[in-house]
Amino acid sequence: MAEKWISKAIRRPGALHRALGIPEDEEISVERLKSIQARLSKKAKGEGKLTKAELRMLRMVNLSLNLRKLPRHKGPRE
């Protein structure tokens, strides 16, 4: 498995904040992320098709929710 997969997964730092119109110094609430995820997932299952922008938003939200589950790194590794 790749050692530094997170650095490759985060291609556009701050893109989710810009897309949601939230300043980068503020945290995005989990409730808001889950509501966006539920809305887009429901649309994907119902209609079966998401636009390119909606698909990108769903991927960013999923990545954000998954990264919240990981422990935070507190310094340089040796």
SULWO-V697779 format. One record per residue. N is the residue number from 0. SS is DSSP state (alpha for helix, beta for strand, coil for the rest). PHI is phi as a letter, one per 40 degrees, with the letter a starting at -180 (none if undefined). NEAR is the number of other C-alpha atoms within 10 Angstrom. Layout:
((N,SS,PHI,NEAR) (N,SS,PHI,NEAR))
//
This chain:
((0,coil,none,4) (1,coil,c,6) (2,coil,c,6) (3,coil,b,8) (4,alpha,c,9) (5,alpha,c,11) (6,alpha,c,8) (7,alpha,c,9) (8,alpha,c,11) (9,coil,c,13) (10,coil,c,9) (11,coil,b,9) (12,coil,c,10) (13,coil,g,13) (14,alpha,c,14) (15,alpha,c,18) (16,alpha,c,15) (17,alpha,c,11) (18,alpha,c,11) (19,alpha,c,11) (20,coil,g,9) (21,coil,b,13) (22,coil,d,11) (23,coil,c,13) (24,coil,c,8) (25,coil,c,8) (26,coil,c,9) (27,coil,c,15) (28,coil,c,8) (29,alpha,c,13) (30,alpha,c,9) (31,alpha,c,12) (32,alpha,c,17) (33,alpha,c,14) (34,alpha,c,12) (35,alpha,c,16) (36,alpha,c,19) (37,alpha,c,13) (38,alpha,c,12) (39,alpha,c,18) (40,alpha,c,16) (41,alpha,c,12) (42,alpha,c,14) (43,alpha,c,15) (44,alpha,c,10) (45,alpha,c,9) (46,alpha,c,8) (47,coil,g,9) (48,coil,a,12) (49,coil,b,15) (50,coil,c,9) (51,alpha,c,9) (52,alpha,c,10) (53,alpha,c,15) (54,alpha,c,15) (55,alpha,c,13) (56,alpha,c,19) (57,alpha,c,20) (58,alpha,c,14) (59,alpha,c,20) (60,alpha,c,20) (61,alpha,c,15) (62,alpha,c,14) (63,alpha,c,16) (64,alpha,c,15) (65,alpha,c,10) (66,alpha,c,12) (67,alpha,c,10) (68,alpha,c,8) (69,coil,c,8) (70,coil,c,7) (71,coil,c,8) (72,coil,c,7) (73,coil,b,6) (74,coil,i,6) (75,coil,c,5) (76,coil,c,5) (77,coil,b,3))
//
